[in-house]
């Protein structure tokens, strides 16, 4: 790890003085292997107003410093947005969740092995250097939204859940103004600048995540497929919220994880499902629309079938009959 200066922010005016650190669960790992080498770390953990979960109309305002553990175990979240709780608990270990923050989770970096290996070319780490994943090993890479400059996938479970729940990111700019950006607009595709991963500008700070009111009676779930049962990043994940009247799907929101440089959505698939009678045939047609005809890297071709099967299983789970108690699914209160 290279030498750096450490500052403790006493006001929001201090955040532009260097690289922000809160929980540090990803940043410190990257500093140890010199993937990130900031000259100054600015600790924001003492700033006021960022560590609470508060009611926001019929929704919630989740401060950027709320830990993953506190958020996953909050009674309001478990009752109204169980999808979010399940996604957080599917990620990392309890020790990491106790330290990791809401804002930091959204900003965690890819786990592409070429990004982590400083001996390999990586446009995300060093713009213009090249992409060693092209032609290399790429089992964890993306299916959608890639470019010739980057094939990396986004690793967050929580961000996928927040995207499906139609959350927004609250951002404070250097001049003190705040704005809200929908989750599905917060991230950027790689294009020719994979190092620019989101819409944050210089001096911008994530202050909160805004959860809208849940759809009354909607069933929610988070399905994560991974190499082992715990402490592993997803190969494919699906976050879903579905409301029904009888056998008809009246509301559906879906987001997909570990298949793109950011949480992925497909509005054509939503339109195909909305207003239709739930059936295996419908889910097969929707899967055909969702899954690409080919993978951008041969090592991720397996993800096409894995995503298809995970999507169909998730839709069956969300629309199937019976009591949800004791299963991987929960119904929101309403």
C-alpha positions, 0 to 999 in steps of 0.5 A: 500500500502506498503512503497516503494522507488521512483527513476526517471530514467535519462538514460536507465542504471537506468531501472534495479534498480526496478519495472518500472512505466510509466502511472501506470494505472494497477500497482498502482491498484495492489500495493494498494491491495498488489498483487504487492509489489515492493521495488523500483519504477523507473519512465521512463517517462523522458527518451528520444526517447520513446514518439514519433510516427515516420515513419519506412519505410512504417510502424510506430515506436510507442514509448513505452511512447506514450499514448493510446489516442495519438496513437488512434487519430493519423491521420496515424494510423486512415488511415492505421491501423484503427483496432488499433485505434478502439481497443484502443478506445474500452478499458477503459475510456478517462481519463485512455487512456490519461495516459496509455502507449503503453508499459504498455498496453502490460504488463498489468496483468490479471483480473482473480478475484483470481489473485486480491484476495490475500486470494485466491491461485494463481500461477500467483501471488505466484508460487507454491501456487495453482490455486483457479480458478480450481473448483471456479467461472470462467466466465472471464477465458480462452478457449485456452492455459491454463494449470493445473496451470492457467486458466487466460485470457489476458485483453488487446484490443490493444495487440490483434489488434497489433497481428492481424496487425503482429506488433513487440515489440522492446526491449532494453536489459541491455547491450544496444542491441535491438531486435525485437520480433513478437507480436505472440512470445512475450507472454508465455503460463502459463505452470508450471510458470504462473508468467512468462508472456512474454519474457522480461528478467532482465533489458529489457525494451520495447522501441517501437512497430513496425507496418509493412505497412498495406495490401493495400485495406484490410478491418479492424475491431475490434469486442468486446463483453462485458457485457456493452457498455463501460468501460468493459473488453471483454468476447470475441474479434476478430481483423481482416484484410482481403483483397479480389479480387472479392469474393476471400479472398486473405489475412487474419489476425485474432487474438482473445482476452479474450480467452487465456493467451495472444492474440490468433491466429489460423493459421489453420483457416487462411489457411482454409480461404485464397484463398477461396470464401467468403461464410457463409458455409466457415465461418461456417467451419472455426468456427468449426475449431476454436472453441474447443470441450470443455472448460477448465472450466465449467463457460467458456463453453458459450464462445465457442458459443460466439466466434463462433458467433463473428468470423462469424459476423466479417468475414461477416462484413469484406467480405460483400458488400457495403460502409463501411462509418458509420459502425464499419469497415474501409478500409486501404489506398493503 
